[in-house]
Amino acid sequence: MGKKVQNKFDEFESALTSEKKGEKYELRLFVAGINPKSRKAIENLKEILEENLKDQYELEIIDIYQQPIFAKEGQIVAAPTLIKELPPPLRRFVGDLSNKERILLGLHLKKQDEQDIND
């Protein structure tokens, strides 16, 4: 009977995984002008997205100097800030997005290894 339960669990996990593959990610990157830190964040993010979510994402880049109302609405206190709106849960990342592992974990594109948990 334990084996039957495990098989059902495996089927459920497989269904969730295949369902997530079809999900579209909605992302907003808030930058403060076109400066080296903003450019680096854009480059890092585009690289991550193209490697891991090709054709499965929508990215909006918002310059809070040009459109300050969006910073207020999004409650942006630092830039660059990436917000993952969909799929849930909502996630925020601040900085130049150079920590690729952290971004992949936060976007649920990579599972955290047990070894990472102990670090």
N, C-alpha and C positions, 0 to 999 in steps of 0.2 A: 504494500500500500504506500509506503514511503517513496518508492520509485515512481508511482503514478503521480503523486503530488509534485515531485521534482520535475517530471515531464511537463505537467501543466504550467508550472512556474517558468520553465524554459520556453514554452510556447508563448506565454504572456510577455516575457522579456523580449523575445524575438519580434512579436507584434509591435511592442513599444519602439524598438529600435528601427524597424522598417517604417513605422509611422513618422518618427522623428526625421528620417532621411528626406522626407518630402516637405518638411516644414520650411517656411520662409522666415529668415531672421530679419527683423527690423531694427536697425541700428542708427543712432545719431551720435556724431562726433562733434563736440563743441570745442572750437579753437579760439584763441585770442589773437587775431591777426595772422599774417603769414610771416612767422619767425622760425628760426631753426627748430625749436621745440615742437611747434605745430607741424612743420614739414616732416619731422621724424615720426611723430605720432601717426600722421596720414600714411607714410611709407610703411611703417610697421604694421598698421592695421590692414592695409590693402594686401600686404604679403600674407598675413595670417588668413584673411578671408579667401583669397584666391587659392591658397593651398588646401583649405579645409571646407570651404562652403561655396565653391564655384557655382554660380547661377542659382544660389539658394539664399541670397541676401539682398536687402535694399539698404544702402548706406546714404545718409544725408549728412553733409558736412556743413556746419553752421558757424560762421564767424561772429562771435558775440560783440565784436567792435562794430560790425556792420548792422547787426540785428540784435540789439541788447534786450529787446522784449523776450526773445527766446531764452536768454539766460535766466531771466526772472521767472518765467513760466516753468522752466526745467529745474529750477532751484540749483543753478550752477554756481558754485563758490570758488572753483579753481578750473583752469584750463591748461592743457586739453583734458576733457572728460568725455568718455564713451559711455553711452547708455544703451543697453540692450532692452528694447521694449517688448519684443516678441521673439521667440515663444517665452511664456512665463517661466520662471519668475523674473522680474525686472532686476537688472544688474547695473552697477556703475563701476567704472574703472577710471582712475585719475592718473595722469602722467603721460609719458611719451610712448606708452604701450610696448616697451621693449622687453618686458618679462613675458615672453611667449607662453611659457607653461602656465602662468597664472591666468592669462587671457583664455587659453584653451580650456582650463578647468572651469573658469567662470562662465564661459559660454556653453558648458556641458559638451564640449567636443572631445574631451579626454577624461577618462576616469582617473581618480587619484589612487595611486598604488598604495598598498599597505605600508611600504617603505617610506613614502612621502608623509604619511600620517604620523609616523614615529619621529620624524625630523623636527 
